[in-house]
Amino acid sequence: MLHDAFARALEAHGVRDRAELVWQSCFGRCTQGPNVLVREVLTVEPPALGTGFATLPGPRGSTALYNRMDEARTERVVAQHVLGGQIVRDLIEPPGGIRPIDPVASSRRNS
């Protein structure tokens, strides 16, 4: 089961206590599923009173909806995205499942 695979990968990397793993019913992309949403949940401390400015840190969270997930892909998502903060772009499809043409890969195949 995919949920269990993510729990195992988070545990293996020692981040299970820092990650929330929950079920979600629908992302509206069932034809591209199973789908997994990974997002950073930021906690922001309120600014100290009397500073004169109420500034908050800029956005730094990364969010991605991964498509056609299986147990083999969970390790990459946990290692690269959850731990490394880098979205694994090749595991994301646009709505409808049609991938844009990669001109670099296409030119290599035609050479």
N, CA, C and O atoms as a printed pandas DataFrame, in Angstrom:
     atom_number atom_name residue_name chain_id  residue_number  x_coord  y_coord  z_coord
0              1         N          MET        A               1    0.843   -1.173    0.000
1              2        CA          MET        A               1    0.000    0.000    0.000
2              3         C          MET        A               1    0.896    1.245    0.000
3              4         O          MET        A               1    1.903    1.294    0.706
4              5         N          LEU        A               2    0.526    2.229   -0.782
5              6        CA          LEU        A               2    1.311    3.444   -0.962
6              7         C          LEU        A               2    1.488    4.228    0.339
7              8         O          LEU        A               2    2.579    4.722    0.624
8              9         N          HIS        A               3    0.440    4.338    1.110
9             10        CA          HIS        A               3    0.507    5.049    2.397
10            11         C          HIS        A               3    1.573    4.413    3.292
11            12         O          HIS        A               3    2.372    5.117    3.908
12            13         N          ASP        A               4    1.580    3.096    3.359
13            14        CA          ASP        A               4    2.570    2.379    4.165
14            15         C          ASP        A               4    3.986    2.580    3.626
15            16         O          ASP        A               4    4.935    2.688    4.402
16            17         N          ALA        A               5    4.131    2.632    2.308
17            18        CA          ALA        A               5    5.450    2.845    1.709
18            19         C          ALA        A               5    6.005    4.210    2.109
19            20         O          ALA        A               5    7.194    4.336    2.405
20            21         N          PHE        A               6    5.150    5.229    2.119
21            22        CA          PHE        A               6    5.603    6.551    2.548
22            23         C          PHE        A               6    5.964    6.544    4.030
23            24         O          PHE        A               6    6.963    7.145    4.426
24            25         N          ALA        A               7    5.166    5.874    4.847
25            26        CA          ALA        A               7    5.472    5.790    6.278
26            27         C          ALA        A               7    6.832    5.125    6.497
27            28         O          ALA        A               7    7.622    5.583    7.323
28            29         N          ARG        A               8    7.104    4.049    5.762
29            30        CA          ARG        A               8    8.389    3.355    5.888
30            31         C          ARG        A               8    9.553    4.239    5.434
31            32         O          ARG        A               8   10.591    4.289    6.094
32            33         N          ALA        A               9    9.378    4.932    4.311
33            34        CA          ALA        A               9   10.451    5.796    3.795
34            35         C          ALA        A               9   10.724    6.955    4.747
35            36         O          ALA        A               9   11.881    7.304    4.981
36            37         N          LEU        A              10    9.679    7.550    5.291
37            38        CA          LEU        A              10    9.867    8.639    6.263
38            39         C          LEU        A              10   10.579    8.136    7.504
39            40         O          LEU        A              10   11.457    8.811    8.042
40            41         N          GLU        A              11   10.202    6.957    7.955
41            42        CA          GLU        A              11   10.846    6.346    9.129
42            43         C          GLU        A              11   12.310    6.025    8.838
43            44         O          GLU        A              11   13.180    6.290    9.668
44            45         N          ALA        A              12   12.583    5.463    7.678
45            46        CA          ALA        A              12   13.952    5.091    7.314
46            47         C          ALA        A              12   14.874    6.307    7.258
47            48         O          ALA        A              12   16.062    6.203    7.563
48            49         N          HIS        A              13   14.331    7.452    6.871
49            50        CA          HIS        A              13   15.127    8.678    6.789
50            51         C          HIS        A              13   15.103    9.478    8.095
51            52         O          HIS        A              13   15.705   10.548    8.187
52            53         N          GLY        A              14   14.405    8.951    9.099
53            54        CA          GLY        A              14   14.382    9.598   10.404
54            55         C          GLY        A              14   13.592   10.889   10.472
55            56         O          GLY        A              14   13.874   11.750   11.305
56            57         N          VAL        A              15   12.600   11.031    9.597
57            58        CA          VAL        A              15   11.807   12.263    9.599
58            59         C          VAL        A              15   10.317   12.014    9.862
59            60         O          VAL        A              15    9.492   12.910    9.683
60            61         N          ARG        A              16    9.988   10.811   10.281
61            62        CA          ARG        A              16    8.565   10.485   10.510
62            63         C          ARG        A              16    7.936   11.420   11.540
63            64         O          ARG        A              16    6.756   11.751   11.423
64            65         N          ASP        A              17    8.699   11.851   12.545
65            66        CA          ASP        A              17    8.147   12.727   13.572
66            67         C          ASP        A              17    8.016   14.173   13.107
67            68         O          ASP        A              17    7.367   14.978   13.776
68            69         N          ARG        A              18    8.622   14.513   11.970
69            70        CA          ARG        A              18    8.520   15.878   11.438
70            71         C          ARG        A              18    7.594   15.972   10.233
71            72         O          ARG        A              18    7.429   17.049    9.660
72            73         N          ALA        A              19    6.997   14.865    9.849
73            74        CA          ALA        A              19    6.136   14.832    8.665
74            75         C          ALA        A              19    4.746   14.354    9.054
75            76         O          ALA        A              19    4.588   13.452    9.876
76            77         N          GLU        A              20    3.756   14.970    8.453
77            78        CA          GLU        A              20    2.376   14.547    8.667
78            79         C          GLU        A              20    1.935   13.763    7.433
79            80         O          GLU        A              20    1.996   14.263    6.310
80            81         N          LEU        A              21    1.499   12.548    7.655
81            82        CA          LEU        A              21    1.083   11.669    6.570
82            83         C          LEU        A              21   -0.407   11.422    6.750
83            84         O          LEU        A              21   -0.822   10.738    7.685
84            85         N          VAL        A              22   -1.214   11.985    5.847
85            86        CA          VAL        A              22   -2.664   11.881    5.975
86            87         C          VAL        A              22   -3.289   11.427    4.663
87            88         O          VAL        A              22   -2.685   11.547    3.597
88            89         N          TRP        A              23   -4.499   10.907    4.757
89            90        CA          TRP        A              23   -5.271   10.494    3.586
90            91         C          TRP        A              23   -6.000   11.701    3.027
91            92         O          TRP        A              23   -6.458   12.562    3.778
92            93         N          GLN        A              24   -6.107   11.761    1.726
93            94        CA          GLN        A              24   -6.873   12.801    1.053
94            95         C          GLN        A              24   -7.795   12.101    0.068
95            96         O          GLN        A              24   -7.379   11.169   -0.620
96            97         N          SER        A              25   -9.031   12.540   -0.001
97            98        CA          SER        A              25   -9.994   11.807   -0.820
98            99         C          SER        A              25   -9.885   12.097   -2.310
99           100         O          SER        A              25  -10.023   11.179   -3.118
100          101         N          CYS        A              26   -9.641   13.353   -2.702
101          102        CA          CYS        A              26   -9.683   13.646   -4.131
102          103         C          CYS        A              26   -8.860   14.881   -4.467
103          104         O          CYS        A              26   -8.924   15.898   -3.776
104          105         N          PHE        A              27   -8.089   14.772   -5.542
105          106        CA          PHE        A              27   -7.371   15.914   -6.095
106          107         C          PHE        A              27   -7.940   16.276   -7.475
107          108         O          PHE        A              27   -7.462   17.202   -8.130
108          109         N          GLY        A              28   -8.963   15.533   -7.903
109          110        CA          GLY        A              28   -9.560   15.783   -9.208
110          111         C          GLY        A              28   -8.717   15.270  -10.365
111          112         O          GLY        A              28   -8.923   15.674  -11.509
112          113         N          ARG        A              29   -7.777   14.388  -10.080
113          114        CA          ARG        A              29   -6.895   13.879  -11.132
114          115         C          ARG        A              29   -6.834   12.356  -11.080
115          116         O          ARG        A              29   -5.767   11.768  -11.260
116          117         N          CYS        A              30   -7.966   11.723  -10.837
117          118        CA          CYS        A              30   -8.021   10.263  -10.655
118          119         C          CYS        A              30   -7.429    9.492  -11.829
119          120         O          CYS        A              30   -6.823    8.439  -11.629
120          121         N          THR        A              31   -7.593    9.997  -13.047
121          122        CA          THR        A              31   -7.069    9.277  -14.208
122          123         C          THR        A              31   -5.544    9.253  -14.226
123          124         O          THR        A              31   -4.945    8.483  -14.977
124          125         N          GLN        A              32   -4.911   10.093  -13.402
125          126        CA          GLN        A              32   -3.454   10.143  -13.326
126          127         C          GLN        A              32   -2.947    9.543  -12.009
127          128         O          GLN        A              32   -1.762    9.650  -11.693
128          129         N          GLY        A              33   -3.830    8.921  -11.256
129          130        CA          GLY        A              33   -3.482    8.429   -9.931
130          131         C          GLY        A              33   -2.814    7.083   -9.956
131          132         O          GLY        A              33   -2.688    6.436  -10.996
132          133         N          PRO        A              34   -2.388    6.677   -8.769
133          134        CA          PRO        A              34   -2.560    7.367   -7.497
134          135         C          PRO        A              34   -1.709    8.641   -7.434
135          136         O          PRO        A              34   -0.583    8.689   -7.928
136          137         N          ASN        A              35   -2.294    9.671   -6.807
137          138        CA          ASN        A              35   -1.655   10.969   -6.676
138          139         C          ASN        A              35   -1.232   11.193   -5.239
139          140         O          ASN        A              35   -1.888   10.728   -4.307
140          141         N          VAL        A              36   -0.137   11.906   -5.065
141          142        CA          VAL        A              36    0.385   12.223   -3.739
142          143         C          VAL        A              36    0.740   13.707   -3.714
143          144         O          VAL        A              36    1.475   14.195   -4.571
144          145         N          LEU        A              37    0.215   14.408   -2.732
145          146        CA          LEU        A              37    0.524   15.822   -2.551
146          147         C          LEU        A              37    1.578   15.951   -1.464
147          148         O          LEU        A              37    1.406   15.443   -0.356
148          149         N          VAL        A              38    2.668   16.632   -1.786
149          150        CA          VAL        A              38    3.715   16.919   -0.812
150          151         C          VAL        A              38    3.796   18.431   -0.702
151          152         O          VAL        A              38    3.979   19.130   -1.699
152          153         N          ARG        A              39    3.659   18.927    0.517
153          154        CA          ARG        A              39    3.777   20.366    0.723
154          155         C          ARG        A              39    4.438   20.634    2.056
155          156         O          ARG        A              39    4.255   19.901    3.027
156          157         N          GLU        A              40    5.202   21.692    2.075
157          158        CA          GLU        A              40    5.853   22.107    3.298
158          159         C          GLU        A              40    4.870   22.952    4.092
159          160         O          GLU        A              40    4.283   23.898    3.568
160          161         N          VAL        A              41    4.700   22.609    5.336
161          162        CA          VAL        A              41    3.833   23.387    6.210
162          163         C          VAL        A              41    4.740   24.288    7.035
163          164         O          VAL        A              41    5.545   23.820    7.839
164          165         N          LEU        A              42    4.592   25.573    6.820
165          166        CA          LEU        A              42    5.450   26.537    7.494
166          167         C          LEU        A              42    4.793   27.034    8.772
167          168         O          LEU        A              42    3.600   27.339    8.799
168          169         N          THR        A              43    5.568   27.107    9.796
169          170        CA          THR        A              43    5.098   27.748   11.019
170          171         C          THR        A              43    5.832   29.069   11.118
171          172         O          THR        A              43    7.060   29.120   11.039
172          173         N          VAL        A              44    5.075   30.125   11.289
173          174        CA          VAL        A              44    5.645   31.462   11.307
174          175         C          VAL        A              44    5.424   32.072   12.674
175          176         O          VAL        A              44    4.300   32.121   13.173
176          177         N          GLU        A              45    6.502   32.533   13.272
177          178        CA          GLU        A              45    6.397   33.223   14.542
178          179         C          GLU        A              45    5.906   34.639   14.282
179          180         O          GLU        A              45    6.377   35.292   13.350
180          181         N          PRO        A              46    4.963   35.125   15.092
181          182        CA          PRO        A              46    4.515   36.503   14.896
182          183         C          PRO        A              46    5.657   37.467   15.204
183          184         O          PRO        A              46    6.509   37.169   16.041
184          185         N          PRO        A              47    5.681   38.621   14.536
185          186        CA          PRO        A              47    6.752   39.579   14.796
186          187         C          PRO        A              47    6.667   40.105   16.228
187          188         O          PRO        A              47    5.587   40.183   16.814
188          189         N          ALA        A              48    7.813   40.460   16.773
189          190        CA          ALA        A              48    7.848   40.989   18.136
190          191         C          ALA        A              48    7.152   42.344   18.175
191          192         O          ALA        A              48    7.285   43.153   17.256
192          193         N          LEU        A              49    6.419   42.575   19.238
193          194        CA          LEU        A              49    5.748   43.867   19.390
194          195         C          LEU        A              49    6.780   44.965   19.576
195          196         O          LEU        A              49    7.824   44.771   20.200
196          197         N          GLY        A              50    6.459   46.119   19.019
197          198        CA          GLY        A              50    7.338   47.264   19.192
198          199         C          GLY        A              50    8.433   47.371   18.158
199          200         O          GLY        A              50    9.252   48.287   18.235
200          201         N          THR        A              51    8.481   46.459   17.180
201          202        CA          THR        A              51    9.527   46.539   16.165
202          203         C          THR        A              51    9.191   47.574   15.108
203          204         O          THR        A              51   10.077   48.035   14.388
204          205         N          GLY        A              52    7.923   47.944   15.004
205          206        CA          GLY        A              52    7.516   48.936   14.016
206          207         C          GLY        A              52    7.137   48.334   12.681
207          208         O          GLY        A              52    6.476   48.998   11.882
208          209         N          PHE        A              53    7.529   47.101   12.410
209          210        CA          PHE        A              53    7.216   46.452   11.145
210          211         C          PHE        A              53    6.645   45.074   11.417
211          212         O          PHE        A              53    7.109   44.355   12.302
212          213         N          ALA        A              54    5.657   44.726   10.664
213          214        CA          ALA        A              54    5.068   43.393   10.768
214          215         C          ALA        A              54    5.428   42.648    9.491
215          216         O          ALA        A              54    4.586   42.484    8.609
216          217         N          THR        A              55    6.651   42.205    9.389
217          218        CA          THR        A              55    7.087   41.506    8.189
218          219         C          THR        A              55    7.167   40.011    8.469
219          220         O          THR        A              55    7.588   39.588    9.546
220          221         N          LEU        A              56    6.774   39.258    7.527
221          222        CA          LEU        A              56    6.825   37.810    7.619
222          223         C          LEU        A              56    7.809   37.300    6.586
223          224         O          LEU        A              56    8.015   37.941    5.556
224          225         N          PRO        A              57    8.413   36.168    6.844
225          226        CA          PRO        A              57    9.341   35.628    5.844
226          227         C          PRO        A              57    8.628   35.347    4.531
227          228         O          PRO        A              57    7.433   35.052    4.507
228          229         N          GLY        A              58    9.365   35.442    3.461
229          230        CA          GLY        A              58    8.798   35.174    2.144
230          231         C          GLY        A              58    8.471   33.711    1.973
231          232         O          GLY        A              58    8.867   32.886    2.796
232          233         N          PRO        A              59    7.741   33.370    0.898
233          234        CA          PRO        A              59    7.371   31.975    0.679
234          235         C          PRO        A              59    8.606   31.133    0.402
235          236         O          PRO        A              59    9.463   31.514   -0.395
236          237         N          ARG        A              60    8.690   30.012    1.052
237          238        CA          ARG        A              60    9.802   29.107    0.803
238          239         C          ARG        A              60    9.328   27.665    0.745
239          240         O          ARG        A              60   10.122   26.749    0.527
240          241         N          GLY        A              61    8.041   27.470    0.938
241          242        CA          GLY        A              61    7.499   26.120    0.898
242          243         C          GLY        A              61    7.394   25.612   -0.521
243          244         O          GLY        A              61    7.114   26.377   -1.444
244          245         N          SER        A              62    7.617   24.336   -0.696
245          246        CA          SER        A              62    7.484   23.745   -2.021
246          247         C          SER        A              62    6.337   22.748   -1.995
247          248         O          SER        A              62    6.239   21.913   -1.096
248          249         N          THR        A              63    5.476   22.848   -2.992
249          250        CA          THR        A              63    4.314   21.979   -3.088
250          251         C          THR        A              63    4.299   21.316   -4.449
251          252         O          THR        A              63    4.570   21.954   -5.467
252          253         N          ALA        A              64    3.980   20.032   -4.462
253          254        CA          ALA        A              64    3.898   19.309   -5.730
254          255         C          ALA        A              64    2.860   18.201   -5.609
255          256         O          ALA        A              64    2.742   17.550   -4.572
256          257         N          LEU        A              65    2.113   18.002   -6.686
257          258        CA          LEU        A              65    1.182   16.879   -6.782
258          259         C          LEU        A              65    1.821   15.863   -7.717
259          260         O          LEU        A              65    1.905   16.081   -8.926
260          261         N          TYR        A              66    2.269   14.750   -7.145
261          262        CA          TYR        A              66    2.923   13.696   -7.913
262          263         C          TYR        A              66    1.873   12.717   -8.426
263          264         O          TYR        A              66    0.917   12.384   -7.726
264          265         N          ASN        A              67    2.069   12.263   -9.661
265          266        CA          ASN        A              67    1.091   11.413  -10.319
266          267         C          ASN        A              67    1.656   10.018  -10.578
267          268         O          ASN        A              67    2.867    9.800  -10.622
268          269         N          ARG        A              68    0.716    9.082  -10.746
269          270        CA          ARG        A              68    1.043    7.679  -11.052
270          271         C          ARG        A              68    2.082    7.119  -10.070
271          272         O          ARG        A              68    3.031    6.438  -10.459
272          273         N          MET        A              69    1.873    7.426   -8.804
273          274        CA          MET        A              69    2.819    7.019   -7.773
274          275         C          MET        A              69    2.730    5.529   -7.493
275          276         O          MET        A              69    1.663    4.921   -7.569
276          277         N          ASP        A              70    3.876    4.965   -7.170
277          278        CA          ASP        A              70    3.953    3.577   -6.730
278          279         C          ASP        A              70    5.020    3.516   -5.642
279          280         O          ASP        A              70    5.663    4.520   -5.336
280          281         N          GLU        A              71    5.200    2.355   -5.072
281          282        CA          GLU        A              71    6.136    2.228   -3.956
282          283         C          GLU        A              71    7.562    2.585   -4.357
283          284         O          GLU        A              71    8.302    3.147   -3.550
284          285         N          ALA        A              72    7.962    2.272   -5.578
285          286        CA          ALA        A              72    9.323    2.569   -6.019
286          287         C          ALA        A              72    9.589    4.070   -6.077
287          288         O          ALA        A              72   10.710    4.513   -5.825
288          289         N          ARG        A              73    8.573    4.846   -6.404
289          290        CA          ARG        A              73    8.750    6.294   -6.521
290          291         C          ARG        A              73    8.752    7.004   -5.165
291          292         O          ARG        A              73    9.235    8.132   -5.061
292          293         N          THR        A              74    8.220    6.358   -4.133
293          294        CA          THR        A              74    8.133    7.023   -2.832
294          295         C          THR        A              74    9.516    7.378   -2.297
295          296         O          THR        A              74    9.693    8.448   -1.715
296          297         N          GLU        A              75   10.484    6.512   -2.481
297          298        CA          GLU        A              75   11.836    6.785   -1.977
298          299         C          GLU        A              75   12.410    8.049   -2.597
299          300         O          GLU        A              75   13.012    8.869   -1.903
300          301         N          ARG        A              76   12.222    8.209   -3.912
301          302        CA          ARG        A              76   12.716    9.432   -4.580
302          303         C          ARG        A              76   12.035   10.667   -4.043
303          304         O          ARG        A              76   12.694   11.677   -3.793
304          305         N          VAL        A              77   10.729   10.610   -3.861
305          306        CA          VAL        A              77    9.989   11.776   -3.383
306          307         C          VAL        A              77   10.423   12.138   -1.961
307          308         O          VAL        A              77   10.630   13.311   -1.653
308          309         N          VAL        A              78   10.559   11.135   -1.102
309          310        CA          VAL        A              78   10.990   11.422    0.274
310          311         C          VAL        A              78   12.418   11.961    0.281
311          312         O          VAL        A              78   12.691   12.969    0.933
312          313         N          ALA        A              79   13.328   11.309   -0.431
313          314        CA          ALA        A              79   14.739   11.734   -0.418
314          315         C          ALA        A              79   14.934   13.103   -1.069
315          316         O          ALA        A              79   15.617   13.962   -0.511
316          317         N          GLN        A              80   14.342   13.307   -2.238
317          318        CA          GLN        A              80   14.575   14.543   -2.971
318          319         C          GLN        A              80   13.698   15.700   -2.518
319          320         O          GLN        A              80   14.188   16.820   -2.374
320          321         N          HIS        A              81   12.411   15.453   -2.290
321          322        CA          HIS        A              81   11.507   16.548   -1.982
322          323         C          HIS        A              81   11.381   16.782   -0.479
323          324         O          HIS        A              81   11.611   17.893   -0.002
324          325         N          VAL        A              82   11.020   15.745    0.264
325          326        CA          VAL        A              82   10.802   15.929    1.697
326          327         C          VAL        A              82   12.109   16.312    2.392
327          328         O          VAL        A              82   12.137   17.256    3.181
328          329         N          LEU        A              83   13.186   15.588    2.105
329          330        CA          LEU        A              83   14.469   15.873    2.759
330          331         C          LEU        A              83   15.233   16.997    2.073
331          332         O          LEU        A              83   15.777   17.881    2.734
332          333         N          GLY        A              84   15.272   16.960    0.744
333          334        CA          GLY        A              84   16.107   17.903    0.009
334          335         C          GLY        A              84   15.433   19.178   -0.438
335          336         O          GLY        A              84   16.108   20.115   -0.864
336          337         N          GLY        A              85   14.103   19.234   -0.351
337          338        CA          GLY        A              85   13.395   20.437   -0.758
338          339         C          GLY        A              85   13.319   20.647   -2.260
339          340         O          GLY        A              85   12.948   21.731   -2.712
340          341         N          GLN        A              86   13.665   19.625   -3.045
341          342        CA          GLN        A              86   13.642   19.738   -4.503
342          343         C          GLN        A              86   12.477   18.945   -5.080
343          344         O          GLN        A              86   12.352   17.746   -4.832
344          345         N          ILE        A              87   11.638   19.605   -5.838
345          346        CA          ILE        A              87   10.506   18.932   -6.474
346          347         C          ILE        A              87   11.035   17.965   -7.527
347          348         O          ILE        A              87   11.938   18.304   -8.292
348          349         N          VAL        A              88   10.472   16.765   -7.564
349          350        CA          VAL        A              88   10.874   15.732   -8.528
350          351         C          VAL        A              88    9.986   15.913   -9.763
351          352         O          VAL        A              88    8.947   15.266   -9.892
352          353         N          ARG        A              89   10.398   16.779  -10.645
353          354        CA          ARG        A              89    9.546   17.234  -11.759
354          355         C          ARG        A              89    9.136   16.127  -12.721
355          356         O          ARG        A              89    8.051   16.197  -13.299
356          357         N          ASP        A              90    9.962   15.116  -12.909
357          358        CA          ASP        A              90    9.603   14.075  -13.873
358          359         C          ASP        A              90    8.484   13.162  -13.354
359          360         O          ASP        A              90    7.998   12.310  -14.098
360          361         N          LEU        A              91    8.073   13.324  -12.104
361          362        CA          LEU        A              91    6.953   12.546  -11.562
362          363         C          LEU        A              91    5.659   13.349  -11.531
363          364         O          LEU        A              91    4.677   12.932  -10.917
364          365         N          ILE        A              92    5.661   14.501  -12.194
365          366        CA          ILE        A              92    4.484   15.371  -12.234
366          367         C          ILE        A              92    3.998   15.476  -13.671
367          368         O          ILE        A              92    4.783   15.715  -14.589
368          369         N          GLU        A              93    2.704   15.297  -13.857
369          370        CA          GLU        A              93    2.090   15.448  -15.172
370          371         C          GLU        A              93    1.144   16.643  -15.145
371          372         O          GLU        A              93    0.549   16.935  -14.108
372          373         N          PRO        A              94    1.002   17.326  -16.255
373          374        CA          PRO        A              94   -0.008   18.383  -16.310
374          375         C          PRO        A              94   -1.405   17.755  -16.286
375          376         O          PRO        A              94   -1.544   16.565  -16.565
376          377         N          PRO        A              95   -2.433   18.527  -15.960
377          378        CA          PRO        A              95   -3.792   17.971  -15.989
378          379         C          PRO        A              95   -4.082   17.332  -17.339
379          380         O          PRO        A              95   -3.729   17.881  -18.383
380          381         N          GLY        A              96   -4.716   16.192  -17.315
381          382        CA          GLY        A              96   -5.030   15.477  -18.545
382          383         C          GLY        A              96   -4.001   14.432  -18.902
383          384         O          GLY        A              96   -4.249   13.588  -19.764
384          385         N          GLY        A              97   -2.850   14.471  -18.256
385          386        CA          GLY        A              97   -1.829   13.456  -18.450
386          387         C          GLY        A              97   -0.983   13.602  -19.690
387          388         O          GLY        A              97   -0.196   12.706  -19.994
388          389         N          ILE        A              98   -1.113   14.700  -20.425
389          390        CA          ILE        A              98   -0.319   14.894  -21.628
390          391         C          ILE        A              98    0.945   15.644  -21.238
391          392         O          ILE        A              98    0.889   16.784  -20.775
392          393         N          ARG        A              99    2.075   14.995  -21.428
393          394        CA          ARG        A              99    3.341   15.617  -21.067
394          395         C          ARG        A              99    3.829   16.501  -22.208
395          396         O          ARG        A              99    3.704   16.138  -23.378
396          397         N          PRO        A             100    4.392   17.676  -21.862
397          398        CA          PRO        A             100    4.979   18.507  -22.926
398          399         C          PRO        A             100    6.195   17.812  -23.527
399          400         O          PRO        A             100    6.841   16.998  -22.866
400          401         N          ILE        A             101    6.498   18.128  -24.757
401          402        CA          ILE        A             101    7.641   17.527  -25.434
402          403         C          ILE        A             101    8.914   18.148  -24.883
403          404         O          ILE        A             101    9.033   19.370  -24.791
404          405         N          ASP        A             102    9.864   17.294  -24.517
405          406        CA          ASP        A             102   11.171   17.734  -24.042
406          407         C          ASP        A             102   12.068   17.834  -25.258
407          408         O          ASP        A             102   12.441   16.808  -25.828
408          409         N          PRO        A             103   12.432   19.066  -25.681
409          410        CA          PRO        A             103   13.213   19.202  -26.916
410          411         C          PRO        A             103   14.581   18.552  -26.824
411          412         O          PRO        A             103   15.091   18.067  -27.834
412          413         N          VAL        A             104   15.189   18.526  -25.649
413          414        CA          VAL        A             104   16.511   17.915  -25.496
414          415         C          VAL        A             104   16.422   16.410  -25.686
415          416         O          VAL        A             104   17.194   15.830  -26.450
416          417         N          ALA        A             105   15.476   15.772  -24.987
417          418        CA          ALA        A             105   15.308   14.325  -25.106
418          419         C          ALA        A             105   14.890   13.953  -26.529
419          420         O          ALA        A             105   15.344   12.947  -27.073
420          421         N          SER        A             106   14.033   14.763  -27.117
421          422        CA          SER        A             106   13.558   14.490  -28.472
422          423         C          SER        A             106   14.709   14.550  -29.482
423          424         O          SER        A             106   14.781   13.717  -30.385
424          425         N          SER        A             107   15.600   15.522  -29.336
425          426        CA          SER        A             107   16.711   15.634  -30.276
426          427         C          SER        A             107   17.695   14.474  -30.130
427          428         O          SER        A             107   18.309   14.055  -31.111
428          429         N          ARG        A             108   17.849   13.949  -28.897
429          430        CA          ARG        A             108   18.737   12.805  -28.688
430          431         C          ARG        A             108   18.184   11.551  -29.360
431          432         O          ARG        A             108   18.942   10.753  -29.912
432          433         N          ARG        A             109   16.855   11.375  -29.313
433          434        CA          ARG        A             109   16.244   10.191  -29.926
434          435         C          ARG        A             109   16.355   10.245  -31.444
435          436         O          ARG        A             109   16.502    9.207  -32.088
436          437         N          ASN        A             110   16.287   11.443  -32.023
437          438        CA          ASN        A             110   16.309   11.586  -33.471
438          439         C          ASN        A             110   17.726   11.643  -34.034
439          440         O          ASN        A             110   17.896   11.720  -35.251
440          441         N          SER        A             111   18.728   11.609  -33.191
441          442        CA          SER        A             111   20.123   11.692  -33.664
442          443         C          SER        A             111   20.655   10.334  -34.060
443          444         O          SER        A             111   21.807   10.221  -34.479
